[in-house]
Amino acid sequence: MARERTLLRRRAGVLVAAMAALALAGTASAAAGPPALVSGLPRGHDVSSHQKEVDWQGARSAGARFVYVKATESTDYANPYFSGQYDGAGDAGLYRGAYHFALPDRSSGARQAAYFVRHGGDWAADGRTLPPALDIEYNPYSKKHRCYGLGWKRMARWIRSFSDEVKRETGRRPVIYTTAQWWRQCTGDSHAFSKNHALWIARHSASGPGKLPGGWRYWTFWQCATKGRLPGDQNLFNGPASRLKILARGW
């Protein structure tokens, strides 16, 4: 994935409801095949500052129904195009959410989560805002420390710290974007997150999303390609469009 507010507030009991929404999203897990075989699933994309000013009406006309917009990276970068991209997506009628690119060697998970929430990563129960997302993958700045110098247990603690802070501030657990390979190599294939975190699996292949990591039984989002009809990376949602609204509302 390319590297790079506060409307309605938190509501009690959203975790239980969110889990129900995730279960509903999983009802289409049998469709976890190549794009040609899941063409009926809602299409979406993710963008960052690389896409700059996006033609959102054009994206919707091309089939987009949802988008994730990069908001932040570590605690010292905020996407300068975020507001225009995020608001533009909403104005075009897309479900939209924000994601944070994690750099676990820079600061704690909680600190990065707090920065993320302050710079676009909040959530609103308006039926259009997708849960915040954590993008965690190989270190793009060091081939030597591809897991950021953290062992399996420390990495799992970092992710938990990020998740707990996002939950505390927004009422939602973050969606986790990752690859199966990274998850195995850098967390030891931890099963600690599959029960209450939606999976956004990245696998750029026409043969399907592949074997899922860490105890997840189904994917909620699949980033299936880096190029396509929509600006940025190409994604699918594992369920009918009506489930997108349920996932967004959290109940």
N, C-alpha and C positions, 0 to 999 in steps of 0.2 A: 504494500500500500504506500502511496506517496507520503512522505514525512512532512511533515511540516509541523428570559432571560429569566427573568424570573416572573412568571405570570401567576397562575394558580399555585397555591402552596401545597405542602405535603399533606397527606391524609393518613389516618391511622389504618392499620391493617392492610397496607398496600402490598406487603410481601406475599401474604397468602393469595391475594388476588392475582398478583403478578405470576405466581407459580401456576395458577389455573390458566392464565393466558398462555404461558409457555407450553403447558400440556396440550392446549388446543392447537397451538402452532405446530406441535409435533404430529398431529393426525395425518399430515401429508408426507410422513417420512418414507413411505413406500415409493414416493416420487423422486428419491434421491439418485437420479440417474443423470446422464449427460443433458446439456441444454436442449438438444433436439427432442428429448423425451419429456422435458418438463416445461415446454414452451407455454403451457397454460398458467404457470405460476407468475405472480407479480414480479415484474422486473424493476430493478433499481440500480443505483450507482453510488460511488463515493468520490468526493472531490476534496481538493486542498487548494493551497495558493497557486499550484501549478495551472489550475484551470481558470484562475482569475475571474473574469466576469462571464458567467454562464447564461446561455439562452435557456431559461427555465421553461418557458412556454414551448419552445422547440423540443426540449427534453421530454416534456409531458406528451407532446404530440408523437414523439418517437417511441412512447411506451413506458416511460418512467412513472412509477407509482410511489417510490420512496427514495430517499437519499440520506447518506451520512456525510457530514461536513467536518473536516478537520478543524478543531478549535485551537488546540494547544500541543506543545511538546515540552517535556520536562517542566521547569518552572520559569523559563526565560524566553519562551516563544509563544506568540499568539498570532494566528493566521490573520493577516491584515485585510483579507477579503471575506472574513467569516460573516460579518453582519449582512453584507450584501448577498452572499450566497445563501445563508440560512433564511433570511427574510424573503429572498426571491423565490426559494423553493416553496416556502409556505404560501406565498401569494399565488403561486402556480397550482396550488392544490395538492402538493406532494406531502406525504408523511415525511418528516425530517427529524434527524437527530444529530448530535455532536459526538465527535470522538477525540480521544487524547492519545498521542503517541508517547508510549512509556520509554523512559531512559532510567532504568532502575539503579544505575551506578551513579546518578547525579544527586538524588535526594530520596527521601522516604516515599512510600506509596501514599501515605496520608497527605503529605505536603503537596505532592503532584496532583492528587485528587482535589484538594482545596483550591489550588490554582486553576485547575480545569473548570470547576464549578463556577468560579468567579469570572471566567472568561468565555462563557458560552455553554458550559456543560451541565447546566441546570435542567430540570425536567418540570413540565407542566401537565397537569391532568386535563388537557384540553381535547384529547382524542386525536391530535395530530402530531404530538411530540413523541418520538421514539425514545426508549431508555438510553441514557448515556452509554458510551462504548469505550472500552479500553483496547487499544491496539498494542499488542505485545508480541514482538517478533525478534529476529536476529539483529544484533547491534549493527547499525549501518555505519558506525564511526570507527569500529575496530574489528578486524578479522581475527585478531588474537583472542579477544574477549567477546565472543559472539553471544554468550549468556551474561554479559555485563559483569563478569567476575563473581557471580553469585552461584553458590551451590543450590541443589534442589530444594532443600528446606528453607533457605533464605529467600529464594525466589518465590516460593509459595507464600511465605510470610509477607513479602512485598506486595504480591497481588491481593492478599487478604486485607492488608492495610489500606490499599487503594479502594478496594470494594467497600470496606466498612465505612470509610469516610464519605464515599459517594452515597452510600445508603443513609448515613446519618444526615447528610445535607440535603438530599433530594427525595428520600423515601424509596428509591429504586436501587436494586443491584445492577451493576453495569453489565452490558453484553460484553463478552470476551471475544475479540478477534485474534486469531492465531492460526498457525499451521500445525498439523499433527506432528511433523518432524521436530519443530521447535519445542512443542509442548513435551515431547518425549525427552529430548536432549537437555532441556533447561529446567524442567520441573520433575523429571523422573516419571512422567505421565501421571501426575497427581490427579486423584479422583475427588479432591476436596471441593471442587467448584461446580460439578456437573448438576447437582441437585437444585441449585437456586441461581444459576447464571445461564442465560441464553448463549448459545455458541454461534459465532460468526466464523465459519471455517473458510480458510483461504486455500484453494487448490485450483490452479489455472490449467484445467484439463477438460477435454470433451468427454472423458470417460467417467465423470462423476466426482463427487467430493472425496471419495476414498474412505478408508477406515478412519473413524472419528477418534479423537484423543480423549484421555482422561475420564472414562466412564460415561461420556455423553452418548445417549442412545439415538439422538437425532440432532440435526442442525436446524437453526432458525433462519440464519442468513448464510448464503454461499457466495463468496467472491470467486467467480468462475473464469474471469478473463480480465486482462488489463486494457483491452481495446474492444470497441464494439459500437453499437448505434448510439450509445449515451456518452456524455462527457465523463472522463475519468474511468475508474475501474467498474467492471460489470458485475452485478449481483442479482441473486434470486432470493425470494422469500418462500419459506417452506410451508405454504398454506394459502388458502384463498384470500382475496383482498379484505374480506370482512374480518379476518384474524389480525390483519395489520392494525385495524382500529382497536381491537381488543388489547393487543400488545401495547399500543400507544396509551390507552386509557388506564391500563393497570388493573382493570376489573371487568 
